Amino acid sequence: NALLAVVLTFVLFLLQEGATYSRLFFLIFFMVNIMTTYLVRAYFKKILYTIYKNGRKNNKLMVVTTSDQAKDLLNNMKKENDWRYEVTYLTILDKQLVGQSIEGIPIKANKEDMFEIARKEVVDGVFISIPNDFPLPIKLEEIIYEFVNMGVAVNLSINTFGLNVNEKTIREISGYHVLTFSTRLFTESQLLLKRVMDIIGGIIGCLFTLILTIILTPFIKLESPGPVFFSQIRVGQNGRRFKIYKFRSMYMDAEKRKAELLSCNEMKGFMFKMKDDPRITKIGKFLRKTSLDEFPQFFNILRGDMSLVGTRPPTEDEFLQYECRHKRRLSLKSGLTGLWQISGRSDIDNFEDVVKLDLEYIDNWSLIMDTKILLKTVAVVLLGRGSR
């Protein structure tokens, strides 16, 4: 409908017939058209579902499960309205319930006679969903082989593997079908949209950085001779090393003096923070207070080393102290800003709190969330909250 509106507008413009129809008529026409299309399509789908669901060509499924899982399993399957499959029989493995029914589906078999029932009845496929620790009468592989040798397709629920991870899915890797477990899986389209957002933001940020370089160069060099930009190896997504750029806010010997100041670290854990750090120059304090020192990182964003929003990349010595669980905070591309920066920034004094906020961001990531964080970052920077 949107495409049709654009095409019609273009045609009316070319034919100079735009004055023939009022804008209100044009708007009402497409609103009615959208509603009519939706209602007709929804009704048509309902008719098709009824026809196919009651047809003889859909696959008759035997569901093999336990008594505590059966009800939820059947309700979830009904919600999907998948006309290709019809659950006709239930096999309950942990109790003797033959002759009864759950959610209107008859229980026809138990663990002793499920193969015999499948042999006698119309069964196109078997759906197996059982707890990982359930004591089966025979090995799971043998159950699958027995049904397959009958010519029946076997569908094994991923949840059978019982691993307590957020996401599980079937994927193809180099010709192999694999079962993928992850705390969070992202689609290519999601990552592409995030990258497009980064490129647009990176271009705009780089233009501002060029202007700031012209303005800040004399101030940085007059107070402390040396390069305008500070570069350092940081650890990004899944352990990738890259060189991060900032406007230099410290004296040239800052890295050497860091070892002397470790006892003054105010951060609990694998991160260094110190109030009134003597290595910071006067102009550096201003840059940090206003977050202007971070602007050169827009070049990192444009190159693809970083993202506008993500988790802050640690230094290499910090990273090498990580426990295995800490590395998950690097499972997304590092960011110029993130959830912990808008939740207190330098006021947070425990590395575990940083990790907690970073994981909360990763587990709930969306483009809307990124937009909200960017807007809040602007407010935090303008108000100077938690920065030093």
N, C-alpha and C positions, 0 to 999 in steps of 0.2 A: 504493500500500500504506500509506503514511503517512496519507493522507487517510482511507482505510478504517478504520485503527486509531483515529483521532480520532473518527470518526462512530460506530463500534461502542462505544467507551468512553462516549460521550455517551448512546447509546441504552440501554446497560446501566445507566447511572446513573439515567436517567429511569424505567426499568422496575424499578429496585432489584434487578437480577439480578447485580450485580457479584460477590456472594459465590459464585455458582454456578460460576464459572471462576476458577482460581487465576492469579496474575500470571505464574507460570512457564509455565503452559499458554498463556496469552495471548502471551507473548514467543516461545515455541517455534513457535506457530502462524504468526506473522507472519514469522519467520526462514525457516521452511520454505516459506511462500507466496512470499516474495521470491526464493529460490533456484529454486523450481519455475517461477515466471514467467519468470525470466531464461533458464533452460536451454531451456524450450519455445520462447521467442521467438528465441533464438539458433539453435536447430535449424530452426525455421520459416523464418528468414531465409536459412539455408544452402540449404534446399530451393528457396525462391523464386529465389535467385541462380542455382542450377543450371538451373532450368527456363527462366528468362528469358535466361540467358547462351547457352544452346543453342537458343534460339528463333529464329524467322525475323523477328521484329519489331524486334530491336535494330538500331541504326545501325551500318553497316559503315564503318569509318574507314580512310582511307589516310593514313599518317603520313609527312610530308615533313620530313626532317631530315638531319643529317650523320653520318658513321660514328662520330665520337667521342662524339656525344650520344645515339645510338640506344638503347644498352643501358640507361643510367640512365633515359631517358625511358620506355621500355617497362616497366621494373621499377616505376617510380613509378606508372604507370597501372594496373598489375596490383594494386598495394597498395590502391588505392581501391575495388576490387571494384564498379565501376560497371557494372551489367548493361545499361544503356541503350546502351553503346557497345562495339563489338568491333573491335579492330585486326586487319584482314585482310591488308593489304598495306603494304609499306614502300617509300618512294622515298628512295634515298640520293643526295645531290647531289654529294658531293665525290669519290666513287670509283666504279669500275665493279664492282658487286657483284651484279648481276642473276643470279638462279639460286641464290644463297646465302640464308641465313636468320640472323636475330639473335633470340635468346630464343624460338625456335620460330616466329617470324613471317617469312614469305617476302619476299624483296626482289624486287619485280616491275618496278621502274622506276628510271630515272636522270633527270638533268635534261633529257635530249634527248627521252625518250618518255613522261614522266609524264602529259601531257595525253591522249595516245593510249590509254594503259593505263586511265586514269580513264574514258575514253569507252567502252571495251569491257567493262570489269569492273563488278561490282556495287559501287558506291561511293556511300554516302549523305552522307558528309562527309569533309573533308580537315582534318587537324590539322598546322599548320605550326609548327615550332620550329627555328630556325636562329640561329647567332651573328649579332650585329649587323653585324659587319664581313665577313661571308661574301660573296664575289664572285658574285652571281647572274647567270645568263645573260641575264635580262631583269629589268626593275624589279619589285619586290615587288607594286606595285599592279597590274601587268599579269598577274602570276600569279594574284592574287586574282580579278580580273575574268574571266580565262579559265575558272577553275573555276566561278565564280558563273554565268556565261553558259551553262554546261553544266547548271545546275540543282542544283549540288552546294554544300552549305553549307560555308563556309570558317571554320575556327577558328584564329586566330592567337595563339600563346603570347605573353603579356606579356613574357617573358624575351627575346624577339626584339629588343626595344628596347635591351637591353644596358646600361642605366644602372645603376651600382653603388649602388643605394639599397636600404634594408632591406625596404621594403614597396611593392607595386604592386597596385592593385585597380581594378575597374570600378565606377564610381558614377554616380548620376544627379544632376545639378545643374540646377535650373530647366528641366527638360524636355530637357536634353542629356545623352547618355551620354558620360562622360569617363573617361580613364585617369588614375588618381591615383597620384602617386609621393610617398613620404614616408619619413622615417627610422623613424617609428612612427605607426601609425594606431590610434585607440582607438574601441571601439564605444560606442554611446549607453548601453548597460546598464552598462558599466564606469565611465563618467563619472558616471552616476546614482548608483551605489553609493558612489563616492568622495564625491559631494556629500552623500549621506545621512550618511555617516561624519563629514563636516565639520560638518554641522548639529548632530548629537548632541554632538560634541566642542566645538563653538562655544557651545552652550547651557550645558554644564557649565563651560567655561572662563570664560564671562561671569559666572556666579554667583560663582566664585572671585575674579574681577577686582573685582567690586563690594565684596566683603569686604576685599580688599587695599587698595582705594581708601580705605576708611574708616580702615584702620590706618596706611597710608603717608603720607596727605595732610599731617598735621602735621610729620612728619620732613622731607619734601621742601620744604615752604614755609618752615620755620624756618631751614634752612641757606641756601636761595637763593630769595628772593621771586619769585613768578611762577606760571604755571599748573602744575598737577600733571601734566598730560599733555603730551607732546611730539608734534607732528604734522609730517609731512614728505611731500612728493610723491615717490613711488617709481614705478618702472616694473615692471609686472607682465606677465601672459601676452601674448606677441606684441606688446609695446610699449604696452599699455594703462596709462595713468597713473591712480594712485589715491592717496589720502591715508592713510598708515600712522600708527598710534597706538602710543605707548609711554609708560610712566611716565618722567617727565623725570629723567635721570641726569646732565645737564650744566648748566652755568651758562647764563644767558639769551643771552649773546653768543657761544655756542659756534660757530655757523655762520660768523660774521664772522671768528673767530680761526682757522678751519680753513685758510685760505689761507696764514697765517703758519707753519703746522705741516706743510705738504706736504713739505718737505725732510726731515722726520723719519719719513715713511711707511715702515713696515717691510714693507709688502706690495709685491711685484713685480707690476706690472700695474694694472688699472683698478679698484682697491679701496683704501680707506684704512684702515689699522690702525696703532695706535701704543700701545706699552706706557707706562704711567704718563702717560696723556693728561692735561695740566693742566686741561683743560676739564671733566673729570669731578668731580662733588662727592663728598664722603665717603660720603653715603648712596647716591650713584650707583654707587660702586665695589661696595657691598654688593649693590645691585640687579642689577648686571651679573654679579657673581660667582655669584649664585644664580639668574640669568636671570629674576628677578621683573619686570624692566623690560619683558619681552616680553608679559606677560599681556594688556594692552589690545588686542593684535592678534587676540584671540578675537572681538572685535567686527568686525574686518575679515573674519575667517573666516565669521562668521554672515551678513555682508552679501554674501559671494561674491567679494570682492576677492582673498582668499587661500584657501589650503587648509591643513589640519593639517600635511601633508607635501608638500614641493615644493622649489623652489630659492629662495634668498633674493633678494628684489627689490632691484636696485641703485638708487642715487640717480640723478637725471636727468643730472647732470654725468658720472657714471661711465658711464652707458648711452651717452651721445653720443660717447664715445671708443671704443666697441666696434668690432671688426672684424665683417664679416658673419657669420663662423662663430661668433662669440660669442653672437649673438642666439638660437641654437638652445637655449641653456640656459633661455630664457624661453618655450619652446614648450608647457610645461605651466604651470598656475596656480602662482603663488608660494606658498611654504610657510612656516609658523612654524618648522619644523625640516626637516632634510634629511640626505642622505647625508654631506655634508662637515661638517656640524655634529657628527655622531657619530664622525667620523674625525679629529678633532683640533681642530675649531673655530678658535679664535684662534691655535693653534700652526701652522697652515698659513700659510706666508708667500709663496706664489706663486699669483697669480690663475689661471694655467693649470691648476694642480692642482685649484682649485675648479671650474673649467669641466669638467675631466675627470671629477670625481666627480658633478657635476650631470648630465652626458650619460650616464654609466653608470646613474644613477637613471632617467632618462627612457627609455632604451633597454630597461631591464629592469623597468619599473614593473609592479606588481601590488598588489592590496589586502593580500596577505600581506606583501609587502615594506614597505608603509606601516605595517602593524601592528608588524613587527619594528623599524623605525626609531623608532616612537613609544615602544616599550618600552626601546630602547637610549638614547633621549633622556632618559627619566626617570632611568636609571642615571647617565648623564653629568652631568646637572644636580645630582643628589644628591651625587655624588662631586666635583663642581666641576672636572672635567677639561677643560683647554684653554680655560677661560673667563676673561675679564678685562675 
